[in-house]
Amino acid sequence: MENEKKPVPPPKSLTDRIWDLFASVKLAIIIFSLIALTSIVGTVLEQNAEPEKNIQIIVKMFNVGHDTAHSVYGVLDRIGFTDMYHAWWFVSFLLVFAANLIICSIDRLPRIWKLVREPIRPLSGDLIEKTSIRRSVALKEKAAHSRELVQAALKEIGFNPLEASAGETGGAQVYAEKGNYSRLGVYITHLSILVILSGAIIGLFFGYNAFLNLPEGETSSVAYKDRGKEIPLGFDLRCDNFEVEYYTDSDMPKAYKSWLSVYKNGKKVKEKTIVVNDPLTYDGITFYQSSFGMVPDSQGKGVVILRVKSAAGQSQDIQAKVGDSFTIPGTTVQGRISDFSPALSIDASGKPFTYDEQLKNPAVFIEFSGTGQNTSGWILKRYPQTWDLPGGNRVEFLDYWGVEYTGMQVRKDPGVGIVYLGCIIMAVGLFMSFFMSHRRVWVSISEDKGGSKIIVGASAHRNRAAFEHKIDKLVAILSAGSKGGNK
């Protein structure tokens, strides 16, 4: 007898082959790996930075010469690794990954949806015996009473019996299910990834990361990115004041903050004092406190802000520049600001000197007259013990204004709300995937030697061990409610 040849399936069309490719888990692994590997390079290299910064990174990482690092940087720059998250190939990876995720879900979802939507039905005795979780118990009660016990026990472990069907021999079957929609958890997680990807892509193409160094007292309507490119803000931002707090007896900054005001059409619409991790947000643009410094060529241009108090308690705030004079209120004592140092220190011989160009330890030299004898001395902003004068008068050095700038990162990300939404959806999907399962239970009740025999069959598509504990509890409840025992 000749062997019958199996029919050869017709060749798949191009559309079917493309569909199978994008429905492949292997493709997902390959694309995800490419995204991860390229992201490592994009994290090491500073994006949209000056070339020399990344050249120095290459020199340190690979211990190569400057010329070699320059050549490597040129290759990476041409490929797009210095602005990787806007590169066409990286965006293509994201789109292919999204397409793979969508097609994988569509390919497998109908079967899962059928399981979710299909109502539980009674099983024959043979099929109950084949379930993954099986238990049996003999009760001395008749089948009718045992049926009531089973229904009560199922409710006690969290199930709502859907139906009780009477058998021909006076027995019955009670069955129930719970968590059928938990099978969709993985697809909700897939949806969350797509939502997060869409938010990220929107942020890449419609948002920006920029910077702004804004001096005290000045206003800007633009920020800067990509090596000096201006980005219009759509409003005016003014730095009203900036202040740095240092650790005691140290030039290490403890905190720094900026007083900012937002103006729209010439009218102040918002103001806020920002510090690190507490930014200002207006019209979808966020300003983060990130750095500070002295405005170039600002020496002698700042305004000294003093609070002068007489021994009798009269007080007055004064704004002056180097060379200006003032009078302590209620007295004939006059002071003249004759010198300023941004960072004053005293050498071993007791001679004052300026040790830094930054505003680390500002001091003013004031000459006083009208006290019966002329006095003079340095008054330091960070050291209040230098503020007290002979005769009970006091000169407090509050600020040297107009010479520092606040450095801010400026970020606009219209996709951030979508990303947050995706994170919430992902939390729901992961909870359903890891902590919930589709659990089904069938309880067959039959007459047996004046009592009844209970056979329990159950299944769970996930967390089977935890569900077995539930079934054991069900059997224990039935045994406790009867005079029978386990078999």
MOGIFEN-V8747 format. One record per helix or strand of 2 or more residues. SS is the DSSP state (alpha for helix, beta for strand). FROM is the first residue (numbers start at 1). LEN is the number of residues. Records with the same first field share a line. If there is no record, write none. Layout:
SS=FROM-LEN + FROM-LEN
This chain:
alpha=14-9 + 25-20 + 51-12 + 66-14 + 81-6 + 88-30 + 125-5 + 143-14 + 180-27 + 384-3 + 416-20 + 464-17
beta=133-7 + 163-4 + 172-7 + 208-8 + 219-7 + 229-18 + 253-12 + 267-9 + 280-3 + 285-10 + 303-7 + 315-6 + 325-3 + 334-8 + 343-4 + 352-3 + 363-7 + 375-6 + 394-8 + 404-9 + 439-10 + 451-10 + 485-2
